[in-house]
Amino acid sequence: MAFEFHLPDIGEGVVEGEIVSWKVKVGDVVKLDQPIVEIMTDKATVEIPSPRAGTIAAINYGEGQICPVGKVLLVIDDGAGGAVAAAGNGHGAAKLPEHSPAPQVQLAGHLPESLPSTGRIEVVDASATRGRVLATPATRRLARQMGIDLTRVAPTGKRGRVTSDDVKVYATAGSTVAIPKLTETVLPAAKAFAPQAIARGGDEERIPFRGMRKRIAESMTRSKHTAAHFTYVEEIDMTELVAVRERAKSRAADRGVKLNYLPFIVKAVVSGLKKWPMLNASLDETTQEIVRKKYYHMGIAAQGPQGLVVSVVRDADKRSIFDLSKEIERLGDAVRTGTATRDELTGSTFTISSLGKLGGVLATPIINFPEVAVVGVHKIEEKPAVRNGQIVIRHLMNLSISVDHRLADGWDGAMFLQDVKALLEDPTTMFMEMV
């Protein structure tokens, strides 16, 4: 008989998903649990396995199209007889069969829109609560690109859904948006820009702009258009820490640990965040509350096969240097092999971006929204420095921090980085600070 596979509810609050890529086509014979499609939602990118063995009889949504939860995604003929159902006539969401594994998250380097529900938080400056806006991922992308708050757009879609046309009407109407609590400044709504066509000019390759690359673009655009970025840079003398790490390498190797500088930087950052809690916070835009988090989940931004990915070291304040090393290496391997789970890629409270030896001299990293700040780690180089009136060779490194000026001032960012600098330059004090 023909089995209709409805797009399942694959995450809290998810109402639809974009088809990133099909791994099968009509007529293909599939096995139970064989990967059949990769779908991107507002929460994550997931790979969905086949719930039946049989032949693909119909595929109802193409790559790049949006499939609502509960609609018939595809039809599988399992050979038991019966007619194939008409395409797209799904009614109600169907859950994955019990024998089917949970969808595996693949390299979703972004945070969920809602704030993490675990750990201790402090809520500051509470005001009225607003409900969640119903809108498709495409409409949300458009609103982010135009800098428009969807809660201010009048919906005309079914069941109160905001459509792309609603966003365009709001933008072209020249409405004004008042920013409550944080400032009384009135800002004009962003104007829509016509899509930019690129004329063919010779030999070229055209690659569909979707999936992880598109998600990264959306996340970066949203962050730049929402958070008011400023960057502060400090030079760090890593000479003492270089010596400490060199002495500890053999002991780390005995425990199966490849010791680099990142665990030390994580420890110094966590210590700084405890002194400057506004940098370990987020702005809940639905309730206009500043949420200061008293748990420390460090995001580690690194390049994966599909682009920039942020893996999360949870409870970094409770881990030793060796434990941090193991966890960072484990997460890095999971990112590179595409086996990282959703829990390993979401929920960070602060992000550290490092390219290791390719770290360069200076960068202005984009904040991992909705966090308040991100630290950029640059390469360590031997350079001449003046110490006690003498020119000596030291191991120097730059640290940069980008901060959301809506929630934290320049003083907070500068003092935080000064505290991190003091700990890295004198590792003895760092170890004294450890819990």
Secondary structure per residue as TSV (DSSP state, phi and psi in degrees):
chain	resnum	aa	ss	phi	psi
A	1	M	-	360.0	165.6
A	2	A	E	-87.4	126.7
A	3	F	E	-104.5	120.9
A	4	E	E	-87.4	122.0
A	5	F	E	-100.2	109.2
A	6	H	E	-83.5	141.2
A	7	L	-	-59.9	119.2
A	8	P	-	-78.3	164.4
A	9	D	-	-74.5	104.8
A	10	I	-	-106.8	21.2
A	11	G	S	170.9	147.6
A	12	E	T	-59.9	125.1
A	13	G	T	83.3	-3.0
A	14	V	-	-80.7	127.3
A	15	V	-	-114.4	-10.1
A	16	E	E	-166.4	167.1
A	17	G	E	-143.4	150.5
A	18	E	E	-93.5	132.3
A	19	I	E	-74.4	113.5
A	20	V	E	-83.4	-51.1
A	21	S	E	-159.0	140.8
A	22	W	E	-92.6	137.9
A	23	K	S	-102.7	0.7
A	24	V	-	-137.7	168.2
A	25	K	-	-137.5	166.0
A	26	V	T	-58.0	132.0
A	27	G	T	99.6	-15.8
A	28	D	-	-70.7	142.1
A	29	V	E	-92.4	127.0
A	30	V	E	-120.0	154.1
A	31	K	-	-99.6	161.3
A	32	L	T	-59.3	132.8
A	33	D	T	72.6	7.2
A	34	Q	-	-71.1	132.9
A	35	P	E	-58.7	130.6
A	36	I	E	-120.7	-27.9
A	37	V	E	-156.7	147.6
A	38	E	E	-111.2	125.3
A	39	I	E	-124.8	137.4
A	40	M	E	-109.8	129.4
A	41	T	-	-117.4	-176.3
A	42	D	S	-66.4	-18.9
A	43	K	S	-98.5	-39.1
A	44	A	-	-167.1	172.1
A	45	T	E	-106.2	125.2
A	46	V	E	-124.9	151.0
A	47	E	E	-108.1	121.9
A	48	I	E	-102.5	129.8
A	49	P	E	-87.1	162.6
A	50	S	-	-73.1	131.0
A	51	P	S	-83.6	-5.9
A	52	R	S	-143.2	156.9
A	53	A	-	-93.8	139.8
A	54	G	E	160.3	-156.3
A	55	T	E	-113.5	134.8
A	56	I	E	-69.0	114.3
A	57	A	E	-95.6	-31.5
A	58	A	E	-156.5	141.4
A	59	I	E	-120.8	119.5
A	60	N	-	-94.7	-13.2
A	61	Y	S	-135.5	131.7
A	62	G	-	-87.4	170.0
A	63	E	T	-61.7	132.4
A	64	G	T	92.4	-11.7
A	65	Q	-	-88.3	161.8
A	66	I	E	-102.4	127.1
A	67	C	E	-111.9	120.1
A	68	P	E	-69.8	149.4
A	69	V	T	-59.3	132.8
A	70	G	T	98.3	-17.5
A	71	K	S	-80.2	156.5
A	72	V	E	-73.3	113.3
A	73	L	E	-79.2	-44.4
A	74	L	E	-157.1	168.9
A	75	V	E	-123.6	133.3
A	76	I	E	-117.0	126.2
A	77	D	E	-89.7	109.6
A	78	D	-	-90.1	7.8
A	79	G	S	83.7	5.2
A	80	A	S	-91.3	5.2
A	81	G	-	94.1	169.5
A	82	G	-	102.8	154.3
A	83	A	-	-83.5	152.6
A	84	V	-	-74.8	132.5
A	85	A	-	-70.9	155.4
A	86	A	-	-66.2	147.1
A	87	A	T	-67.7	143.0
A	88	G	T	71.1	22.9
A	89	N	-	-108.3	30.7
A	90	G	-	-68.6	143.4
A	91	H	-	-131.0	110.9
A	92	G	S	84.3	149.7
A	93	A	-	-79.5	134.8
A	94	A	-	-107.2	137.0
A	95	K	-	-82.9	158.0
A	96	L	-	-63.6	142.8
A	97	P	-	-58.8	156.4
A	98	E	T	-61.8	-30.4
A	99	H	T	-82.5	-5.9
A	100	S	S	-89.9	131.6
A	101	P	-	-68.1	156.7
A	102	A	-	-62.7	143.7
A	103	P	-	-55.6	140.0
A	104	Q	E	-94.3	126.5
A	105	V	E	-74.4	134.8
A	106	Q	-	-118.3	103.0
A	107	L	-	51.5	50.3
A	108	A	-	-92.9	88.7
A	109	G	-	-83.2	57.7
A	110	H	S	-154.1	164.1
A	111	L	-	-93.7	154.7
A	112	P	-	-68.8	158.8
A	113	E	S	-68.1	-33.3
A	114	S	S	-83.0	156.8
A	115	L	-	-79.9	151.1
A	116	P	-	-59.0	145.0
A	117	S	-	-100.7	-0.9
A	118	T	S	-103.7	161.3
A	119	G	S	85.0	175.2
A	120	R	-	-94.4	136.4
A	121	I	E	-132.1	160.7
A	122	E	E	-124.9	124.7
A	123	V	E	-98.6	128.3
A	124	V	E	-120.1	139.9
A	125	D	S	62.3	60.3
A	126	A	-	-74.4	147.8
A	127	S	-	-147.1	-170.6
A	128	A	-	-60.7	145.5
A	129	T	-	-90.3	138.5
A	130	R	-	-116.5	147.4
A	131	G	-	-75.7	167.3
A	132	R	-	-75.9	138.4
A	133	V	-	-85.2	134.9
A	134	L	-	-86.6	123.0
A	135	A	B	-162.9	151.2
A	136	T	-	-75.8	160.8
A	137	P	H	-55.7	-36.8
A	138	A	H	-64.9	-41.3
A	139	T	H	-66.3	-40.0
A	140	R	H	-63.7	-40.2
A	141	R	H	-60.4	-45.7
A	142	L	H	-60.8	-44.4
A	143	A	H	-63.6	-39.9
A	144	R	H	-64.4	-44.8
A	145	Q	H	-63.4	-30.0
A	146	M	H	-95.3	-1.8
A	147	G	T	68.2	34.4
A	148	I	-	-107.1	133.2
A	149	D	-	-80.1	113.5
A	150	L	G	-61.6	-25.3
A	151	T	G	-67.8	-13.6
A	152	R	G	-99.4	-0.2
A	153	V	S	-97.1	129.4
A	154	A	-	-72.6	123.3
A	155	P	-	-82.1	144.0
A	156	T	-	-124.2	-4.0
A	157	G	S	-77.7	175.0
A	158	K	G	-63.1	141.7
A	159	R	G	56.1	32.1
A	160	G	G	76.4	25.9
A	161	R	-	-84.0	136.6
A	162	V	B	-80.3	128.1
A	163	T	-	-101.3	168.1
A	164	S	H	-61.8	-36.7
A	165	D	H	-63.6	-37.4
A	166	D	H	-60.1	-42.3
A	167	V	H	-64.1	-43.3
A	168	K	H	-65.8	-40.1
A	169	V	H	-62.7	-43.2
A	170	Y	H	-61.2	-42.4
A	171	A	H	-67.1	-45.5
A	172	T	H	-75.2	-15.0
A	173	A	T	-75.2	-12.1
A	174	G	T	70.1	35.0
A	175	S	-	-65.8	161.2
A	176	T	E	-110.9	145.7
A	177	V	E	-117.3	117.4
A	178	A	E	-87.7	132.9
A	179	I	-	-94.2	104.5
A	180	P	T	-72.2	152.9
A	181	K	T	69.6	-56.9
A	182	L	T	-74.0	-35.1
A	183	T	-	-160.9	156.5
A	184	E	-	-99.1	6.8
A	185	T	-	-65.3	137.7
A	186	V	E	-103.9	125.0
A	187	L	E	-111.1	142.1
A	188	P	E	-73.0	144.9
A	189	A	-	-65.2	147.7
A	190	A	-	-66.5	146.2
A	191	K	-	-92.6	145.7
A	192	A	-	-73.9	143.2
A	193	F	-	-109.5	138.6
A	194	A	-	-67.7	143.7
A	195	P	-	-56.1	139.1
A	196	Q	-	-91.8	116.1
A	197	A	-	-87.9	138.8
A	198	I	-	-108.7	113.1
A	199	A	-	-70.2	146.2
A	200	R	-	-69.3	135.4
A	201	G	-	-130.8	18.3
A	202	G	S	142.3	-155.8
A	203	D	S	-69.0	122.1
A	204	E	-	-153.9	164.8
A	205	E	-	-120.9	134.0
A	206	R	-	-113.5	122.4
A	207	I	-	-114.2	129.6
A	208	P	-	-56.3	129.8
A	209	F	-	-90.4	89.4
A	210	R	-	-157.4	-178.2
A	211	G	H	69.5	-143.7
A	212	M	H	-63.2	-40.3
A	213	R	H	-61.4	-39.7
A	214	K	H	-70.0	-38.7
A	215	R	H	-63.3	-41.6
A	216	I	H	-61.6	-43.6
A	217	A	H	-60.3	-42.8
A	218	E	H	-64.0	-43.4
A	219	S	H	-64.4	-43.9
A	220	M	H	-66.4	-40.9
A	221	T	H	-64.1	-43.8
A	222	R	H	-61.7	-43.5
A	223	S	H	-62.2	-45.7
A	224	K	H	-67.3	-33.1
A	225	H	H	-86.7	-11.5
A	226	T	H	-108.4	-54.8
A	227	A	S	-79.1	136.6
A	228	A	-	-87.3	91.2
A	229	H	E	-70.9	138.3
A	230	F	E	-139.0	153.0
A	231	T	E	-124.5	139.6
A	232	Y	E	-128.0	140.6
A	233	V	E	-126.7	141.8
A	234	E	E	-138.3	142.9
A	235	E	E	-89.4	133.1
A	236	I	E	-115.3	130.9
A	237	D	E	-88.9	104.7
A	238	M	-	-93.2	8.9
A	239	T	H	-55.8	-48.2
A	240	E	H	-65.3	-39.7
A	241	L	H	-69.1	-34.9
A	242	V	H	-58.7	-41.6
A	243	A	H	-68.1	-41.8
A	244	V	H	-62.3	-46.6
A	245	R	H	-62.6	-39.5
A	246	E	H	-62.3	-41.0
A	247	R	H	-69.3	-29.9
A	248	A	H	-89.3	-9.4
A	249	K	H	-61.1	-42.0
A	250	S	H	-68.4	-40.3
A	251	R	H	-65.4	-38.1
A	252	A	H	-64.8	-41.6
A	253	A	H	-62.0	-36.0
A	254	D	H	-61.7	-26.6
A	255	R	T	-98.5	10.5
A	256	G	T	74.7	27.0
A	257	V	-	-112.6	130.1
A	258	K	-	-93.2	104.0
A	259	L	-	-89.0	118.8
A	260	N	-	-119.9	-165.4
A	261	Y	S	-86.8	-16.9
A	262	L	H	-60.0	-41.5
A	263	P	H	-60.0	-37.6
A	264	F	H	-64.9	-41.4
A	265	I	H	-65.1	-40.3
A	266	V	H	-58.4	-46.2
A	267	K	H	-61.8	-43.7
A	268	A	H	-65.3	-38.6
A	269	V	H	-65.2	-44.9
A	270	V	H	-60.1	-42.6
A	271	S	H	-60.3	-42.6
A	272	G	H	-64.9	-37.4
A	273	L	H	-66.1	-32.1
A	274	K	H	-67.4	-29.1
A	275	K	H	-84.4	-27.9
A	276	W	-	-125.3	73.9
A	277	P	G	-64.2	-20.4
A	278	M	G	-66.3	-18.7
A	279	L	G	-84.6	-10.2
A	280	N	S	-109.6	53.5
A	281	A	E	-137.7	176.8
A	282	S	E	-147.7	158.6
A	283	L	E	-101.8	116.5
A	284	D	E	-79.3	102.9
A	285	E	T	-71.1	-22.6
A	286	T	T	-75.3	-30.2
A	287	T	T	-112.9	-4.2
A	288	Q	T	55.0	51.4
A	289	E	E	-121.1	138.9
A	290	I	E	-88.4	121.0
A	291	V	E	-105.5	105.7
A	292	R	E	-91.5	117.4
A	293	K	E	-91.8	136.2
A	294	K	S	-107.3	26.5
A	295	Y	S	-128.6	154.2
A	296	Y	-	-127.3	91.2
A	297	H	-	-104.2	105.2
A	298	M	E	-85.2	121.7
A	299	G	E	-82.7	133.7
A	300	I	E	-114.9	106.9
A	301	A	E	-84.4	128.1
A	302	A	E	-150.6	161.8
A	303	Q	E	-82.3	126.8
A	304	G	E	-111.3	178.6
A	305	P	T	-59.6	-28.8
A	306	Q	T	-105.8	5.4
A	307	G	E	131.6	-167.5
A	308	L	E	-68.9	129.3
A	309	V	E	-131.5	140.7
A	310	V	E	-111.3	109.1
A	311	S	E	-92.5	158.7
A	312	V	E	-121.8	121.7
A	313	V	E	-94.0	107.4
A	314	R	T	-81.1	145.2
A	315	D	T	51.4	50.6
A	316	A	G	-62.0	-26.9
A	317	D	G	-69.2	-17.9
A	318	K	G	-101.3	5.2
A	319	R	S	-107.6	148.7
A	320	S	-	-80.0	169.7
A	321	I	H	-58.4	-45.3
A	322	F	H	-65.8	-40.3
A	323	D	H	-65.0	-41.3
A	324	L	H	-61.0	-41.6
A	325	S	H	-59.3	-47.1
A	326	K	H	-62.2	-43.8
A	327	E	H	-68.3	-41.7
A	328	I	H	-63.1	-41.5
A	329	E	H	-66.7	-41.0
A	330	R	H	-62.8	-45.2
A	331	L	H	-66.1	-38.1
A	332	G	H	-61.4	-41.5
A	333	D	H	-64.1	-40.2
A	334	A	H	-64.7	-38.8
A	335	V	H	-65.3	-45.5
A	336	R	H	-65.7	-32.8
A	337	T	H	-93.8	-3.4
A	338	G	T	73.8	25.0
A	339	T	-	-109.8	6.4
A	340	A	-	-65.6	138.7
A	341	T	-	-87.5	167.2
A	342	R	H	-59.1	-39.7
A	343	D	H	-65.2	-28.8
A	344	E	H	-81.9	-8.4
A	345	L	H	-120.6	5.3
A	346	T	S	-136.0	158.5
A	347	G	-	93.9	12.3
A	348	S	-	-69.8	151.2
A	349	T	S	-106.3	-17.1
A	350	F	E	-160.0	143.7
A	351	T	E	-120.6	141.2
A	352	I	E	-115.1	123.8
A	353	S	E	-109.0	121.5
A	354	S	E	-140.0	133.3
A	355	L	-	-105.6	13.5
A	356	G	G	63.5	-130.3
A	357	K	G	-66.1	-18.7
A	358	L	G	-94.2	18.0
A	359	G	-	-65.7	-14.2
A	360	G	-	69.7	-172.9
A	361	V	S	-89.3	-40.5
A	362	L	-	-158.9	142.8
A	363	A	-	-145.8	159.2
A	364	T	-	-117.4	82.2
A	365	P	-	-62.3	149.1
A	366	I	-	-86.9	136.3
A	367	I	-	-62.5	138.6
A	368	N	-	-79.8	85.3
A	369	F	T	-56.9	137.3
A	370	P	T	-98.9	31.5
A	371	E	B	-70.6	172.7
A	372	V	S	-98.0	-25.7
A	373	A	E	-154.2	161.9
A	374	V	E	-143.0	139.4
A	375	V	E	-104.2	132.7
A	376	G	E	-102.0	127.6
A	377	V	E	-103.6	127.0
A	378	H	-	-112.3	172.2
A	379	K	-	-70.9	150.4
A	380	I	-	-91.7	128.1
A	381	E	E	-134.6	147.4
A	382	E	E	-76.9	123.7
A	383	K	E	-141.2	156.8
A	384	P	E	-72.2	139.7
A	385	A	E	-142.3	154.4
A	386	V	E	-95.8	120.2
A	387	R	E	-132.4	122.3
A	388	N	T	54.5	39.2
A	389	G	T	78.9	3.6
A	390	Q	E	-116.3	146.4
A	391	I	E	-87.5	119.7
A	392	V	E	-130.6	163.4
A	393	I	E	-93.2	126.2
A	394	R	E	-130.5	158.9
A	395	H	E	-89.3	107.2
A	396	L	E	-111.9	146.8
A	397	M	E	-146.6	144.4
A	398	N	E	-97.5	140.6
A	399	L	E	-117.1	133.6
A	400	S	E	-119.3	149.2
A	401	I	E	-133.0	128.0
A	402	S	E	-102.9	132.2
A	403	V	E	-128.6	144.2
A	404	D	E	-80.6	107.7
A	405	H	T	-69.5	-10.1
A	406	R	T	-66.8	-34.1
A	407	L	T	-110.2	-24.4
A	408	A	-	-134.0	144.5
A	409	D	-	-92.9	170.0
A	410	G	H	-57.9	-34.6
A	411	W	H	-60.6	-44.1
A	412	D	H	-60.8	-47.9
A	413	G	H	-64.1	-42.5
A	414	A	H	-67.6	-44.9
A	415	M	H	-68.0	-37.4
A	416	F	H	-58.7	-48.7
A	417	L	H	-68.1	-30.7
A	418	Q	H	-64.6	-39.3
A	419	D	H	-66.3	-41.8
A	420	V	H	-62.7	-42.1
A	421	K	H	-59.1	-45.9
A	422	A	H	-60.8	-39.1
A	423	L	H	-71.6	-40.2
A	424	L	H	-70.5	-33.3
A	425	E	H	-78.5	-21.1
A	426	D	-	-132.5	83.2
A	427	P	H	-55.9	-24.8
A	428	T	H	-59.1	-45.0
A	429	T	H	-67.5	-30.9
A	430	M	H	-61.3	-45.8
A	431	F	H	-66.9	-30.4
A	432	M	H	-68.7	-29.1
A	433	E	H	-77.9	-20.8
A	434	M	-	-63.6	141.9
A	435	V	-	-90.3	360.0
